[in-house]
């Protein structure tokens, strides 16, 4: 398998919300050794970066939105390279860091990464890499555009939203959850968040479903609906564990004492998630615009199968 193919595999793995853990990290270590044997330093840097990204989500650290640790040191690597290699490496590291900043809700780092990423074109020959970069660039842009001196990022968020709107309207099953999430971040409401949670659950994007539940919880707190907020935080807590983002789950438990006493009532499954979210939506918003259930089920299974088959096919090569 080519290094470009392995890069695509890793990007799809992250984008699909596949479970993080030592097994995936061991595969990245094998690829790193492969890069060393071939003398491909730029690829070695990239896969070391991927491994540090996964480690930051899985293991607690002092600053989880920075790529510094046992696998990779961003500042050190960037200081040793220049030219086009520096340009591409900075793009890749910033794309990963803006995801970490959004997950761990570090607004300062989100702004720093947006300052970097807004200088890059909104096109890329690698579709999966572009998908991940624009998804979190848009989410971070809408997250901070209300802050002082950050209003200009709303336009950047709109561009990212337009990208996923086009793909979603064209039938992309992978774009629909991101598009719904972006709309909820742009114009928060109970309806928007509920529809975004449903879209992420339908597609089995555990990573996005965890994040949108946490964002919805923050919204509900501002609405003084503490009971509903706790339910969303509890959902996010277990979903982050399902994803393998144990560092984030630990952060939530430390910030919300009630989580330490919580026990999962049901085992995680696609059917349970879909049914619970459908019930939540029917209790908080009008169901007049909902799609028919058979269509939802067909759509969701297509989404799940498409992501998993892609990862599986790349893994076999």
C-alpha positions, 0 to 999 in steps of 0.5 A, spaced: 500 500 500 502 506 498 504 512 503 498 516 500 493 510 501 495 510 508 494 517 509 487 516 506 486 510 511 488 515 517 484 521 515 478 516 513 479 513 520 479 519 524 473 522 520 469 516 521 469 516 528 472 509 528 474 507 535 481 510 538 486 505 542 493 502 542 491 497 536 490 503 531 496 506 534 500 500 533 499 500 526 501 507 526 508 505 529 508 500 523 507 505 518 512 510 521 518 504 521 516 503 514 517 511 512 524 510 516 526 504 512 524 508 505 527 515 508 521 518 507 522 524 512 515 528 511 511 522 511 514 520 518 512 526 520 505 526 518 504 519 521 507 521 528 503 527 528 497 522 527 499 518 533 500 524 537 493 526 535 490 520 537 494 520 544 492 526 546 484 524 545 486 518 549 491 520 554 490 526 559 495 531 558 497 538 560 495 541 554 491 536 549 490 541 544 497 542 542 501 536 539 507 535 544 508 528 547 511 522 546 510 521 538 511 528 536 513 535 538 510 540 533 514 546 535 521 542 534 519 539 527 516 546 524 523 549 526 527 544 522 523 544 516 522 550 511 519 551 504 513 547 501 514 542 506 513 547 512 507 549 509 504 543 508 506 540 515 503 546 518 497 545 514 496 538 517 498 540 524 493 546 524 488 541 521 489 536 527 490 541 532 483 545 531 480 538 532 483 538 538 481 545 540 474 544 539 473 537 542 477 540 549 474 547 547 480 551 547 477 557 544 484 561 544 487 555 540 481 555 536 482 562 534 490 561 533 489 555 528 483 559 524 488 565 523 493 559 520 488 555 516 484 561 513 490 562 509 490 555 505 485 554 499 479 551 500 481 545 496 485 539 496 486 533 492 485 528 498 478 528 499 478 525 506 483 530 508 479 536 506 473 533 509 476 533 516 479 540 515 473 544 513 469 540 518 473 543 524 475 549 521 467 551 520 465 548 527 471 553 530 469 559 526 462 559 528 464 557 535 468 563 536 465 568 531 461 572 537 468 574 540 471 580 540 475 581 533 473 574 531 467 576 527 470 575 520 471 568 522 463 567 520 464 568 513 470 563 513 464 558 517 459 560 511 464 558 506 465 551 510 458 550 511 457 552 503 461 546 501 458 541 506 451 544 503 453 542 496 455 535 498 449 534 502 444 536 497 448 532 492 447 526 496 453 525 500 452 521 506 458 523 510 457 530 509 450 530 512 452 530 519 457 535 518 452 540 515 447 539 520 452 540 526 455 546 522 448 549 522 447 548 529 453 552 531 451 557 526 444 558 529 443 554 535 436 552 537 433 546 540 431 544 533 437 545 530 441 541 535 436 535 535 436 534 528 444 535 528 444 529 533 439 525 529 444 526 523 450 524 527 447 518 530 444 516 524 450 515 520 454 512 526 459 518 527 460 517 534 465 522 535 461 528 532 455 525 536 459 526 542 461 533 540 454 535 538 451 533 545 456 537 549 455 543 545 447 542 546 448 541 553 452 548 554 446 551 550 441 548 554 445 550 560 444 558 558 437 556 557 436 554 564 434 547 563 439 544 567 436 537 567 436 536 559 443 539 560 445 533 564 442 528 560 446 531 554 453 531 558 451 524 560 450 522 553 457 525 551 461 522 556 459 515 554 460 517 547 467 520 548 468 513 551 465 509 545 470 513 541 476 512 545 477 519 547 478 517 554 482 524 556 476 528 554 471 523 558 475 524 564 475 532 563 468 531 563 467 527 569 472 532 573 468 538 571 461 535 572 461 531 579 454 527 577 458 523 572 462 519 577 455 516 579 452 515 572 452 508 570 450 507 562 443 504 562 443 501 556 449 498 551 451 502 546 448 500 539 445 504 533 438 502 534 438 504 541 441 511 539 436 512 533 430 510 538 433 515 543 434 521 539 427 520 535 424 520 542 428 526 544 426 530 538 419 528 538 419 531 545 422 538 544 420 540 537 415 539 531 415 533 527 412 536 521 418 536 517 421 529 519 423 524 514 419 518 514 423 513 518 424 507 513 428 513 509 432 515 515 434 507 516 436 506 509 440 513 509 444 511 516 446 504 514 448 506 507 452 512 511 455 507 516 457 501 511 460 506 506 465 509 512 466 502 514 467 499 508 472 504 505 476 503 512 476 496 511 478 496 504 484 500 505 486 496 511 486 490 506 491 493 501 
